[in-house]
Amino acid sequence: MTEEKQQPIIKNWNNGSTVSVWENKKGEGDVYYSVSILHKYKKGEEVVKETLHIFPDDLLMLAELCRVTYNDLWAYRYKKDPAKKDEMKPEDEIPW
């Protein structure tokens, strides 16, 4: 029996860069999310390398991809469990 490969719940991409959100289960009913950022370099039609290294000119585009993905995740979480609306405050200050 083959195990089905987990797919990201959110995947946004632009110009070779991808931001993906993964839903992970821990314990009984508890869920946490992780994010992966990847950039693919191509030579013709063939993908030559997948890496997190990007060019400085790609920083703003990647920042925008992250912002959009962040908003998509909040919308996903709210749609999945509207009862927790009060716990979900994306406008809260980022803790760093």
Summary of the structure (lengths in Angstrom):
residues: 96
radius of gyration: 16.1
end to end distance: 44.5
largest distance: 48.9
contacts: 186
relative contact order: 0.17
helix: 32%
strand: 36%
